[in-house]
Amino acid sequence: MKFRTLGLAADMLEAIGIHVVQMPFGQVAEAIKDGRLDAFELNNPTTDRSLKAQDIYKHYMMAGLHQPAEYFEISFNKTKFEALPQELQYICQFAAEAASTANYNLAMNRYPRDLERLIQEDGVQIARTPDGISKELLKGWDIIIEKYSAADPFFAKVVKSQKEWSERVGYYDIMNAANLRLAYEHYFPGRLRT
């Protein structure tokens, strides 16, 4: 399979035997037509729909482990930030947190709406990524984190910190999370397709 993605996701997919082609999205449609690509990924239903991904393919896989969440990030030059008076540092910090929260909330409003439009207006078939594929992706990720951790102590430090956080927070989240599928199917029977 020839698959378009970017970044660490590309390395992870290559580790499990997928041929990854990194290219700008504007070249994807032509690459699909001439056989250079079999599939591609972008980001979320809103971005995907705005870029007309539904005009290229009518099959949409969701819940991939390569991007379990997305975050809005605002970066500051550390030297310039620390040179600001304390009250301006706080303003920048709170403004960044507010912008990130607003971005997330807007996304949670837009993504479901645009997913529904992909289905209803564009005739796109939606499916969750099968567990077998997710397990292979995890194997690929294990290869990548081992490789990059061995080559870069800072990468290893970040992975260690992420694992410690994930073990603690993931346990709580999994144990505390209500069975949303059960509740959803109670109120909207037959709506879930997978």
C-alpha angles and dihedrals in degrees: 000000000000109000132183116221138124143229125003090347087066091053092047093051093046089052089062095046105268116137104232123204115195111206139139113273091243089071096049100088093053092044090053091050095050095042100251089119135036098183143356143196132213123168125275139343094270096050093039093051094045089054090050095243087153089066090061102043135010097204120086124186117199137192099040116174092224088077111020091162139003128219135198109230132196115190127201131196100252096215093050093042092052090047090061120096112266094252091055090049088055091048091052091047095049093042090053091048091048092048091049092049092047091049091052093047092049090049092052088055096044103040097060091044093051093043088056090049090051088055102038104032103027102036094234118164112226125207137164117243106263117247090242091061091045090053090052090049090054090052089051091049090051089056092049097047091048092050096046094040090055091051100041125038092197091054088050091050091051092048091049091051092047092050092050090050093045094049092052100037096034092055091051093044094049094045094045100039113107118230093263093176090059092050093044093051090047092058100030106031116192094011097109110080098193 
